[in-house]
Amino acid sequence: MKIKFKSQLFYSTRIISNSIALSIFVIAASSCGTTNPIHSSKTNIAELQDSLLDSDGNKYFIKKMLGNNYWMTTNLKLNIPDSYCYDNADDNCERYGRLYTWEAAQNGCALLGEGWRLPTSAEWQQLAALYGGFTADSTESRKKAYSALTISGNSRFNAVLGGGRDLNGEYGRLEAHGFYWTATENDSRTAWFSNFGKNSQSLYHQNGGEKTDAFAVRCIKNIDTLK
């Protein structure tokens, strides 16, 4: 799939058709510590329930959302190769995080420390199921997930509409779409991504993201990997 960043049109690819039923409670994060797991293989669990730091000194709030996973509730900002500020403006990196190619997205999460990784498409679908009762053919559930998971939503996940960048260096869709990479490949050239669409007020899961395009990133960590 090719995102037309300069066009007013964004056309969707095939959306997952299997509905996911998920019932799980959400535990709000409550501790007040910070840590830098990049420099320590032993990470305090209580500290991780609040926030973490990367090697650039960026602070990320995290929250236990579902399925014994911790999610970052702000976008990754770590400055690594093949990552970009929207329109090459530092202010956009501060507000929306950096935009990463698919490979860089995986590298960026891994650099946060042991156990941190790019979430799979299935894990993004679970998140949508928890907050929207997500099913691919349900407009209502897509809208509920969008409402709950965006920055003003009640989940405190705080997804933002940071647009994207294509291989030619063109930026587009700022404050219109929030594109988020998943770790799940579609084929050698494309991968799955989640798409928050402002116009439709809906969350979509799509399978045609060009790996050379640059999207936003959230990282995830399983509770059973905390040490």
N, C-alpha and C positions, 0 to 999 in steps of 0.2 A: 504494500500500500504506500502511496505517496501523499504526504500532507502538502496541500497547496497553501503555503504560508502567506503568499501575497494575495490570494483570492479571498473573497467573502464566503466561498463555499468550502465546507468540510464534509467529505463524503465518507460514510461509515463502511467498514467491512463486516464480515460475518461476525455476529455476536453469539456468545455461548448460549446454547439452548437448554442445557440442563439446569434445572432449578436446584438450589441448595437450601436445605432446611437446617437451621442451626440454632441451638438454644444453649446459651452460656452466659454466665454473669460477668460483668466487667468490674474490675477492681481499680479504683482511682489511685493514682500514685500519690504517696504521702510523705516521702522523706525529703531531706533538704541538703544532700551532699552533692559534690561533684567529683569526677574522677577522670583520668586520662588513660583509657585502656590500651592505647597504643604503646605505652611504655610500661605496662604491667599486665602479666598474664593472669594474675589473681585480682578479680574485680569484686568489690563489695556489692552485694545484692541490693541492700538498702539504698546505696548511692545510685545504682542503675535505675531504680524506680523513680528517680527524680530527673537526672540529667547526665550528660557526658560531654567531654571536650574532645576535639580533634587536634591534630598536630599544628593546625593554623590558629588554634585558640578559639575556634567557634564553639559555642555552647548549643547543645540540642536537648530539648525537653523530650522525654519519652514516657510512654504509658502502656500498662498492660491492657490490651484490648480484647483478645480472644484466643482460644486454643493454646493457652500457655505461651503466648508470644508477647514480646515488647516491641512496640513500634515507635519510631521517631515521630513526633508531632510537629516538627518543622522540617523544611526541605534541606537536603545536604548542600553544604557550601564549600566543601574541601576543594582547594585549588590544585587540580592534577591535570596532566595532559588530556586533551580532548574533552575539556569542560569549559563552559563559557558563561559570561554574564549576558543577559538579554541586551541586544544592541550594544554590547561591549561597554556597558555602563555599570560601574561598581555599585551604584545605588540599587540597581535591579537585582544584583546578587544578594544584597543585604535584605531586600524585601521578599524576593521569590526563591532564593537559593540559586545555585548554578545549574546549567543545563549540560547533560552528559550524553555522549554516545553510549550505545548499549554495553560495549566492553568496558568503557570507563566507569559506567554506573556500577558494575560488579566490582571493579577494582576499588572504587571509592568506599563502598560499604565494607569491604574486607579490611581496609586500612583503619577502620574504627576500632579494631581489636578482635580478639578471639570470639567467634560465634556470630559476629555481625555479618549480614549478607543482604543481597537484593531479594525481596519477596517474590514468590512465584505467582503466576496468574491465579492459581487456585486459592492462595492466601488473600489476594486482593478480592476475589469473589466471596470468600468467607466474610471479609470485612463488610462488603456490601450486603451480604445476607443478614448479618447481625443487625445492621441499622436500617435496612430498607426491605428486608424479606426478599432479597434480589432474585428475580428470574428474568431471563433474557427477553422473554416476550411480554413482560409486564411493564407498561409505561409508568404505572403508579409506583412500583417498587424502585425503578430507576430514579424517579424523582425523589422518593423518600431517602434513598442512599445519598444522593447529591446534597439534599438539604441537611442531613445529619453530619456528613463528613467534610463539608466545606468550612471555611474559616468561621462562619457565624453559627455553625451547627452545634447541636447539643452533645455530640460525641467527644468534642475537644480534640479531634484529629487534625483540624485546621488545614485542609487542602486548599491550595491557592491556584489561581489561574495564571500561570507563568508563561504560557505560550511555548514556542519551540524554535529550533534552528535546523535548517537543512544542510546537506553536504556542501552546497554552494555558499554557505555563510549568510543566507537570508533568514531573518527573524520574522515571526508573525504570530498572530492569534493571542497576544498579550491581553489579559482580562477578558478573553473570550473562551479559551480552553485551558485546562490544566492537564497536560499529558504526563503520565508517570510510567516509567519502565517497569516491567516485570522480568524475572530471570528466565521465563519460559520461552524457548525458541519456537518459531513457527516453521522456519526452514533456515538454510545457511545464510540467507540475506535479511530475513525479517524476524521479528519477535512480537510477543503479546505486550500490550500496554493498556493502562486504564485511562479513560478520557472523561474529565468533568467538563460538560458542555453548558455554557451559560445560557445560550439562547433557548435550548430545550429544557434547562434546569434538570439535567439527567446525567447519570453516571453510566458509561459504556465500557465494556471490555472488548478489545479489538485485537486482531491477530496479524496485522500487516504493517507494523511499525518498521521502517527502514532502520537497520542497525547503525547506519552512519548519521542519521538524524540525532539531534540532541534534545532530550526531555528531562524533566525533573526527576528527583530520586528521593524515596523514603527507604530507610533500612530497617531490618527486622532482626530480632534475636530470640531464640527459643529459651524459655526459662530453664530447661534442663541443661543448658550449656553454661549457665552462670556459675562462677566459681569464686 
